[in-house]
Amino acid sequence: MNCRGCGTPLALPLIDLGTSPPSNAYLRAEQLEQAEQWVPLKVAVCQECWLVQTEDYTRADILFDADYAYFSSFSSTWLAHADRYVAEMVERFGLTTDSRVVEIAANDGYLLQYVAQRGIRCLGVEPTRSTAQAAREKGLDIRELFFGRDSASQLLSEGWGADLMAANNVLAHVPDINDFLSGFATLLKPTGVATFEFPQLLTLMAGQQFDTLYHEHYSYLSLTAVQRLCERNGLEVFDVSELPTHGGSLRVFVQRADGVRREVTPAVQQQLQVEQAAGVKTSAYYATLAPAAERIKHGLLRFLLQAKADGKRVVGYGAAAKGNTLLNYAGVKPDLLAWVADASPHKQGKFLPGSRIPVVSPERIEIEKPDYVLVLPWNLLDEITQQYAVVRSWGASFVVAIPELSFR
């Protein structure tokens, strides 16, 4: 396979997580009698542009289909983050009711609702029918399509030249990353700004977050790689900031390379230097993740097996894609993890891909009073432990497996 960013043959492996189904391919009850598609989950590193990427085994239109089950609005933390983002962008870039805002991967309207509340005309691009419909029910204008150069040209012809384009946690999800980025250079006004948010490679490696590797994530991003991708596609990075979201993310600000230039802030060079010092451009940097994943897998299995032997009941919370990577890599089934509770009704009543662990309503926690609650979306640990603090009233504990097994 060649690098999807620069075309260089890939020769440096990062990790091989075996095979698993796509992490968001939740099963309905009638599908339990059918075979699932299990495909290799391997990640490699380009030694030319240092883009970390999955090997190609699945198509985007299969991964992001009409039954796609990830809805952003079921996290209060994420909604608050979106509201703050809109307020900051309006103030920093002087957006008014005459401005145009376009969000790529608008999901269920979790962010654009705050743009619309300010009277700013906005448009969402979202390829998954389930979430697009949820956004329309909020009164938002949504185009149900995959974004790229051609769709950007069409939107431009319809008068959607953008003052601000937002793309949260989508840059990692696109197979043709060059076509995707060139769409931003097409649709942005000469004075426009685009922001990309994505979990950063440095925190993935430092926190041993191998569970964030799954088929829907085609790329794992550093500013080093993103800057080169932007330059290749008519964009310039002019600012960057660190965020606590998803265990540690970057927000990258870009402008058209041929547009009205803003001065590049010192933060850009500082972040590049941090990545250089960490070793992002060295093969040795990438050698630590595979052994860490194996250690974490063994630790989780020891805990679950011992709890089973002791007659303790373990359940999960959060039917998250990262949890599916962890459970399938470790080979966990319902005999060790009875069920997983999730606040999203779009996941309740379904079964996790691969493990086929049932997904239930959170009300089940208080009814059955398990001994342990394994929190799979560890990035939301504080929110979850506060929201379900009642579990401690009967002596139960919250558990997380990454970066190491710990109890709350």
N, C-alpha and C positions, 0 to 999 in steps of 0.2 A: 504493500500500500504506500502511496505517496502522501505527503503532508497536504491537508486540505487548505492550508494557508498559502504555502509557497511552492508546493509541488515536489519538494525534495523527498527522495525515498526514506521511509522511516526505518531506523535500525536500532533505536534505543527503547527497550521495553520499560514501562513503569510498573505495571502489575497485571496479573492474570487472575481474575476472580471466577474462573470457571464458566459455567453457563447458567443463564437464568432467563425468565420471561421479561419483557419490558416492565419496568417498575410501576407504571401507572395503569397496567392492563388488568384492572380489578375484574373479578369473575362474578357473574350472576349465578344463581343457584342452578339454573338449567344448563350452564356451561361446565359444571363439575363432571359431567359424564363425557366431556370432550377432552382431547389432548391439547395441551398448551404448546406454543412455540418457544422452545428454549434455544437461545443463541449465545455464542461466546461473548464474554464481557472482558475485553482486553483493552488496555490503555498504553499508548506509546508516546514518545517525545521526539519532536523534530529538532535535530541538532543544528539546523540552519537558522530558523526563526524562533525556536524554543516554544512553539505551540504544543501543548499537551492535548491529546485527542484520543477518542475511542477509535478502534478499528471498525470499518464499515461492515455491518451485518444487517441493519434494519433501516427502513425508509421512514422519512418524517411523516408522510401521510398515513402510515400505519400507526405510528406512535401517538400522533396527535389527531385522533379520530373523533367521530361524533359523540362517543361515550367517554371522552376524556374527563377524569374525575377530580382534577385539582382545581379547587375554587379558592381564590386568594382571600375572600372576605370572611372566612371562618377563623381568622387569626386577628384578635384585637390589636396585638402588637404590630402586625403588618398594616392594618388600617391606619393606626396612629402614625406609622412611618410614612405612609402615602400622603396623609394630610399635611404633615410637616414639609414633605418634599414640595408639594404644590405651593404652600405659603412661601417657602424659600425661593423658588424659581420665579414666582410672581414679583417678589421684591427685588431680587438680584437683577433680573433682566427686564424689568419694567413692563410686564405683560398687562394688557388692558383688554377691554371688550372688543377691541379691533384686532386682537391677536388671534393666531390660529395655533392650536396645540394638537399634535397627533401622537397617540401612544401605540407602539408596536407591541403586540402580545398584551392586549388590554384585559384579557381574562374576563372576569365577571363585573368589570367596571369599578373595581376597588379603588382605583386612583382617579379616573376621569370624573367620577361623581363629584370630587372636590374641585375640579376645574370648572365643571358645569355650574356648581353652586356659586362661583364667582362671576358668572355671566360671560365666561370666555368660551367662544365657539371651539368645539373639540370633536375629534374623530378617533375611534379606536379601530385597530386592525387586529383581528383575532381569528385564527383558522379553525378552532374547535367549536363545534355547533353548540354543545352544552353550555359552555361558559359565555359564548357570544349571546345566546338567548337570555341568560341571566343579566347580562349588561344591558340589553335592549329593554328589559323589564324595569330598569332604572331610568329609562328615558334617553339612553345614549345612542348616538349614531355609530353603528359598528359595521365594518366590512369584513365578511367572512372569507378570508383568503390568506395565503402565505405571502409574506412581504419580500420584495426583491426589486431589482432594477426596473423590470417591466411594470409591476404593479405601482411602483412609485411614479413612473411616467404617467400612468393613467390617472392617479390621484392628483398629480400636478396639473394635468389638463382640465380637471374638474374644479380647480381653484383652491387646492389644499396645500399650496406652498406654506411651509411651516415655520413659525417663529421659534417653536420649541417642539422637539421630538423626544419622547421618553421611551426607554426600552429597559425595563427592569427584569433581570433574570431571564433573558431570552437570548442574549448573544451566544451563550454556551449551547443553546438548543438548536442551532441552525446548521444543517449539513454543508450548505454552500455559503460559507461565511463571507467570501468576497462579493458575491452577488448581493447578499443581505446588506453589507456596509455600503456598497455603491448605491443602493436605494436611498440611503440617508443623504448622500452627496447630491442625489437627484432631487429629492423632495424638500430639503432645507432651503429657505430663502438665503440670499447672500449674507444676510445679517443674522441668520438663524443659529440656534444652538441645539445640539443633541446630547443627551446624557445616557450612559449605559451603566447599569449596576450589575455586578456579578460577584459571586463568592471568589475571593482571590486565592491564587495558587499557594501563596506563602502560608496562609492559615490552614489550608488543606493539608499541606505537608507538615507543618509544625504541630497541628492538632491531630494528625494521623486520621484524618476524616475520609477514609477510603469509602465509607458508605455514601458519600456524595457522588460517587462514580456510578453512573447507570446509563442505559442506552439512550435515554432522552437528552443526556448531556453529551454532545458531540465534542465539546472543547472545554478545557480547564485553563483559566486565563490569568496571566500576569500582565502588568502594564507593559513589560518588555515586548511581549507578543502582540498585545493590542495596538501599541503604537505603530508597529511595523505593518499590521493589517490595515490600520487607518490610512497610513501614508500610501499604501498600495491602491487605495480606493478613493482617493480625492478628499480625504479628511485629515484634520490636524488636531491632535490632543493639546488643549491649552490649560487644563486644570485637572486635578484629581484629589479626592479626599477618601479617607478610610471610614467605614461604617461598621457598626456592630452586628448588622443583620446577617443571618445565615451563618453564624459562627465567625464572621469576619469577611467583609466585602469591600470592594472599591466602587466609587462612583467616578466615572471618567467623563469629562466635558470635552466635546469636540465641536469644531466648526469646519465649514468648507475651506479647503486649501486655497480656492480661488475666490473666496468671499471677502467680506470686511473682517480683517483679522483683529482679534483680541490678543493682548500680550500674554505670552505663555508664563504661567506662574512658577515660582521656584519649587512648588510642591511636585511638579512633574519630574524634574531632575532628582529631587530628593527621593522620590519613590523608586525611580530607576536605580539609584545608587544603593538603596536598601536591598533591592532584589539582586543586584550584582554582588553585594557583600554576602548575601545568603547563599549564593552559588547557583542561581537560576540558569546560568549559562554553562554549567558544568555537569557532566554525566553523573558524577559522584553524588550530587544533590538528590538524585531521584532513586537512589539505591535503598533508602530506608523504609519506604512505604509498605512494600510487600511483606517483610518480616513483622512489621507492626500489625498489619491486618491479621496475620496468622496468630499472633499473640492475643489480640483482642478476641478473635473467634474462639480460641481455646478457653479464655477466661469466661466468656459468656456461657459456653457449653458446660463448663465445670459448675457454674452457679446454678443453671437450670437443672442439671442432673442431680445436684445435691439437694436442691429444693424439692424435687420430685421424690427423692429417697426419704426426705424428712417429712413428707406428707404436706408440704406447703403448696399453696396455689399461687401461680404467677400468671398475670395477665399483662397485656400491653396497652399503651395509650399512644394514639397518633398513627393512623394508617398512612404513613408518609413514604414517599419513594425511597428515601435514604434507609428507612427501616426495612423495606423489602430487599434492598441490596444486602444489608447485614444478615437478615434472616435466611435468605437463600444461600449466601456464601457459607453460613454456619450450618445449614441443613436443618433449621429449626422447623418443627411441625406442631400441630395442635396438641400433641401429647405432652409437650414441654411448655407451650404458651397457649393457654386455653382459648383466648380471644383477644382482640384488640378493639378498644373503644375509640370512637372518633366523633367529633362534633358535627361533621358534615353529613347531612342526610343523603348526599349523593354517593357516599361510600357505605353507609349503614345498610345491612342486609346483603352485602356482597362479601367476597372472599379475597384475601390477599393473593396476588399472582405467585405461583410457584409453591409457596408454603400452604396455601389454601386455608389459612387461619381465618375464621369468621370475623367480620367487622360488625360491631354492635354500638348501640347508643351509650354515651357515658353514664346514663342512669344505672346501667348494669353494675357499675363499680360499687355504688352504695348498697345495692340490693344483695350482691354476692359477697362483699367484704373480703377481697383477696388479701393474701399476705404481702405480696409485692406487686407494684405497678412498674413495668419496664417502659420508660419513656423513650420512644423511638426518635421523634424529632427533638433531639437534645438541644437544638438552637432555641427552642421554645420552653426550655425546662423551667425557668422562673415563672413564666405565665401559667404553665400547667400546674406546677406545685402550689401556686397561690390559689388558682381556681378550684383545685380539688384537694385542698388542705384537709378536708374531712377524713381522708383515708388514715391520717395519723391518729384519729380518735379511737380506732380499734387496733392500734399498734402496727399498722402496715407501714411499709417503706417504699419510697420511689427509688428506682434503680436506673442508672445509665451505663452503657457499655463502652462509650467512646469519650475521651481517648483511653480510658481505663475503667474497669468496673468500679462503680462507686455508688453509695447509698445516701439518700436525702431523708 
